[in-house]
């Protein structure tokens, strides 16, 4: 399987993560890159570094205002007297239509949805390289049935103008829009345990890309405010978003039943190309404890998706450090290729 990674992505090393009022180390640690690459190599992936496609494909999804913020906010933050080592918001607007401030503090609150996406010295560079992996993977589908993009930091919680949940640039959305611009009929299937709220938001009114997400019910699970079953899109995009929220502890069999519904919608859309937002945090041993998918279950999930027989880009999303993380990726990639 053709695969893409840039090891410089490991320079992004977030130190701040707040959960239930307690600050703790971020689960989105640089070591994920090595573990995931080893897992992909065990499945027979052949890695290459992505070429630099520039800002164009990124700017096709993210606003220039937001890109400028990501490029410059760390340096601006250092000029604040007594500022912390990372850019972390402490105030947020009530609505996206509220006024846009000039201050770094105010803009951080506007462009960062939560405290799980701190911006450090190397965050922009790593996010940029992560997006380039997804872009290269999308381009590789011209000659390959499947490609894998090892994207770190992940992307599916990033909106067009807002970071969140460890994510800064929405890699799956960037790849999907690039493929759609080539005349492909693209569906995004998000199998991360968390809802891909940023992806949903980007394509909310856009009928050119179908967005489908299976995830833990957000009534009591991050991202809480998005991912509910009634959310279907709006305007021309109405009916082009499908959310399948599932109970905490969902096992292989229940997950595969829901996946069948997701694939039925993708078939009804007439998709000829698939982008999979590949989260491995649905595993029973993942630190977030959302689902109970086994390592073998990932192979079953992958084989079920591969049965669509569509050109497919696998974009890495979540999946956090445990003894099983690398094996879970090996299982998924092996299962996909064997189908």
C-alpha positions in Angstrom: 0.0 0.0 0.0 1.3 3.5 -0.9 1.7 5.6 2.2 2.9 9.1 3.1 4.5 10.5 6.2 6.9 13.3 7.1 8.8 12.6 10.3 9.1 16.4 11.0 5.4 16.2 12.1 6.8 14.9 15.5 8.1 18.3 16.3 4.5 19.3 17.4 4.6 18.4 21.1 1.5 19.7 22.9 1.9 20.0 26.7 -1.6 21.1 27.8 -4.7 19.0 28.0 -7.5 19.7 30.4 -10.2 17.1 31.2 -12.7 17.5 34.0 -10.9 20.5 35.4 -7.6 18.7 35.7 -4.5 19.5 33.5 -2.7 16.4 32.3 -0.3 15.4 29.5 -1.8 15.5 26.0 -2.8 12.1 24.6 -1.8 13.4 21.2 1.9 12.7 21.8 4.7 12.7 19.2 5.3 9.0 20.0 2.1 8.2 18.1 3.9 8.9 14.8 6.5 6.2 15.4 4.0 3.6 16.7 1.6 4.2 13.8 4.4 4.1 11.2 5.6 0.8 12.6 2.1 -0.6 12.5 1.7 0.5 8.9 5.1 -1.0 7.9 4.0 -4.3 9.5 1.0 -4.3 7.1 3.3 -3.8 4.1 3.0 -0.1 3.5 5.6 1.6 1.4 6.2 5.1 2.8 7.4 8.1 0.9 7.6 11.8 1.9 4.8 13.9 0.5 5.7 16.6 -2.1 4.9 20.2 -1.1 1.7 21.1 -2.9 1.7 24.5 -1.3 -1.1 26.4 0.5 -3.6 26.2 -2.3 -5.3 22.9 -1.3 -5.4 24.0 2.3 -6.9 27.4 1.4 -9.6 25.6 -0.6 -11.0 24.5 2.9 -9.7 26.9 5.4 -10.2 30.7 5.5 -7.2 33.0 4.8 -7.9 34.7 8.1 -7.5 31.4 10.0 -4.4 30.3 8.0 -2.8 33.6 8.9 -3.7 33.1 12.5 -2.1 29.6 12.6 1.1 30.9 10.9 1.7 33.8 13.2 -0.1 33.4 16.6 2.8 31.6 18.4 5.2 34.5 17.6 2.6 37.0 18.6 1.8 35.2 21.8 5.5 35.4 22.9 5.2 39.2 22.9 2.5 39.1 25.6 4.0 40.0 29.0 3.9 36.8 31.2 2.4 34.6 28.5 2.5 30.8 28.8 4.6 28.6 26.6 1.6 27.6 24.4 -1.3 29.5 22.9 -4.4 28.4 25.0 -7.6 30.4 24.9 -9.4 31.7 28.0 -12.4 33.4 26.4 -14.6 32.5 23.5 -17.3 34.4 21.5 -20.9 33.4 22.0 -21.4 33.2 18.2 -19.3 33.0 15.0 -20.8 36.2 13.9 -19.5 38.2 17.0 -16.9 40.8 16.4 -13.4 39.8 15.4 -10.8 41.3 17.9 -7.3 42.5 17.1 -5.7 41.0 20.2 -3.9 37.7 20.2 -5.8 36.6 23.2 -9.2 37.4 21.6 -8.2 35.8 18.3 -7.1 32.6 20.1 -10.5 32.3 21.6 -12.1 32.9 18.2 -10.0 30.3 16.4 -9.5 27.6 19.1 -12.7 25.8 20.2 -11.3 24.3 23.4 -8.1 23.8 25.4 -7.2 20.6 23.7 -5.5 22.3 20.8 -2.6 24.3 22.3 -0.4 26.0 19.7 3.3 25.7 20.2 6.4 26.7 18.3 6.2 23.8 15.8 2.4 23.4 15.5 1.8 25.2 12.3 4.7 23.4 10.5 3.5 20.0 11.7 -0.1 20.7 10.7 1.0 21.9 7.3 3.1 18.7 6.8 0.2 16.6 8.0 -2.1 18.2 5.4 0.6 17.6 2.7 0.4 13.8 3.5 -3.3 13.9 2.9 -2.9 15.8 -0.3 -0.3 13.4 -1.6 -2.5 10.5 -0.6 -5.4 12.0 -2.6 -3.2 12.4 -5.7 -1.9 8.8 -5.3 -5.4 7.5 -5.9 -4.9 8.3 -9.6 -2.7 5.2 -9.8 -3.6 3.2 -6.7 -6.8 1.6 -5.3 -5.9 2.6 -1.8 -3.4 4.9 -0.1 -2.7 5.7 3.6 -1.8 9.2 4.9 -0.1 9.2 8.3 -1.4 12.6 9.4 -0.3 13.9 12.8 -1.7 16.1 14.2 -5.1 14.8 13.2 -7.7 16.9 11.5 -11.4 16.0 11.8 -12.3 18.4 14.6 -10.9 21.4 12.7 -13.6 23.6 11.1 -12.9 26.0 8.2 -11.8 28.7 10.7 -11.4 27.0 14.0 -9.1 24.4 15.7 -10.3 21.9 18.3 -9.7 18.5 19.8 -6.0 18.1 18.9 -6.8 19.2 15.3 -5.7 22.3 13.3 -6.1 21.6 9.6 -8.8 19.2 8.4 -6.8 16.7 6.4 -9.8 14.6 5.3 -11.7 17.6 4.1 -8.7 19.0 2.3 -8.2 15.6 0.5 -11.9 15.3 -0.3 -12.2 18.8 -1.8 -9.1 18.2 -3.9 -10.6 15.0 -5.2 -14.0 16.7 -5.8 -12.3 19.4 -7.8 -11.0 16.7 -10.1 -14.6 15.7 -10.9 -14.8 12.8 -8.4 -17.9 12.1 -6.4 -16.5 11.9 -2.9 -17.8 10.5 0.3 -16.1 10.9 3.7 -16.6 8.0 6.1 -15.4 8.9 9.6 -14.8 5.9 11.9 -13.1 7.7 14.8 -14.8 7.2 18.1 -15.4 11.0 18.3 -17.7 12.7 15.8 -15.9 14.6 13.0 -17.6 17.9 13.8 -15.2 20.0 11.8 -15.7 17.9 8.7 -19.4 18.1 9.1 -19.2 21.9 9.5 -17.1 22.4 6.4 -19.5 20.5 4.1 -22.7 21.4 6.0 -24.1 23.3 3.0 -22.1 21.6 0.3 -23.7 18.8 -1.7 -20.6 17.9 -3.6 -19.2 15.8 -0.7 -21.2 13.3 1.4 -20.2 13.2 5.1 -21.0 10.1 7.2 -19.8 9.5 10.8 -20.1 6.6 13.2 -19.1 7.7 16.8 -19.9 7.5 20.5 -23.2 9.3 21.3 -22.2 13.0 21.9 -25.0 13.4 24.5 -22.3 12.4 27.0 -19.1 12.3 24.9 -16.8 14.8 23.1 -17.6 16.9 21.1 -21.0 17.1 22.8 -22.6 19.9 20.6 -22.3 18.1 17.3 -22.8 14.6 16.0 -26.5 14.0 16.8 -28.7 12.0 14.5 -31.0 14.9 13.5 -28.1 16.8 12.0 -28.6 16.3 8.2 -27.0 19.4 6.6 -28.6 22.6 5.4 -29.4 24.5 2.2 -28.1 22.6 -0.8 -26.3 20.3 1.6 -29.5 19.0 3.3 -29.5 15.2 3.4 -25.8 15.1 2.6 -24.7 14.5 6.2 -25.4 11.3 8.1 -24.6 10.8 11.8 -24.8 7.4 13.4 -24.2 8.0 17.2 -23.7 4.7 19.1 -23.8 3.8 22.8 -20.7 3.8 24.9 -19.2 0.3 24.9 -20.4 -0.6 21.4 -18.8 -3.9 20.3 -17.8 -5.4 17.0 -21.1 -6.8 16.0 -23.1 -3.7 16.8 -20.6 -1.5 15.1 -20.7 -3.6 11.9 -24.5 -3.3 11.8 -24.2 0.5 12.0 -21.4 0.5 9.4 -23.8 -1.3 7.0 -26.2 1.6 7.2 -23.3 4.0 6.6 -22.3 2.1 3.5 -25.8 2.0 2.2 -25.9 5.8 2.3 -22.6 6.1 0.5 -23.9 3.8 -2.2 -27.1 5.8 -2.6 -24.9 8.9 -3.0 -23.2 7.3 -6.0 -19.8 7.8 -4.6 -16.9 6.9 -6.9 -14.2 7.8 -4.4 -14.0 7.3 -0.6 -12.0 9.2 2.1 -11.9 7.3 5.4 -11.2 9.4 8.5 -9.4 6.5 10.2 -9.6 6.8 14.0 -8.4 3.8 16.0 -9.6 5.2 19.3 -12.7 2.9 19.1 -10.5 0.2 20.5 -11.4 -1.4 23.8 -8.0 -0.4 25.3 -7.9 3.2 24.0 -7.5 5.8 26.8 -10.8 7.4 25.8 -12.8 4.2 26.5 -15.6 5.0 24.1 -16.2 1.7 22.3 -15.1 -1.9 22.7 -13.8 -2.7 19.2 -11.2 -5.5 19.3 -7.9 -5.6 17.3 -9.5 -8.3 15.1 -12.6 -6.1 14.8 -10.6 -3.5 12.9 -9.8 -6.0 10.2 -13.5 -6.8 9.9 -14.4 -3.1 9.7 -11.8 -2.6 7.0 -12.8 -5.6 4.9 -16.5 -4.4 5.0 -15.4 -0.9 3.8 -13.1 -2.3 1.1 -16.0 -4.4 -0.2 -17.3 -1.1 -1.8 -14.5 -1.5 -4.3 -13.9 2.2 -4.4 -10.6 4.1 -4.7 -10.0 4.9 -1.0 -7.8 7.2 0.9 -7.2 6.3 4.5 -6.4 9.5 6.6 -5.2 8.9 10.1 -7.2 10.6 12.8 -7.3 9.4 16.5 -6.0 6.4 18.2 -3.9 7.0 21.3 -0.9 5.4 23.0 -1.5 1.9 24.3 0.2 -1.5 23.7 -2.4 -2.2 21.0 -2.2 1.0 18.9 0.3 -0.3 16.3 -1.4 -3.7 16.1 -4.8 -2.1 15.5 -3.5 -0.2 12.5 -1.8 -3.3 11.2 -5.1 -5.2 11.5 -7.1 -2.5 9.7 -4.6 -2.1 6.8 -4.2 -5.8 6.4 -7.9 -6.4 6.5 -8.5 -3.7 3.9 -5.9 -5.1 1.5 -7.0 -8.7 1.9 -10.7 -7.9 1.0 
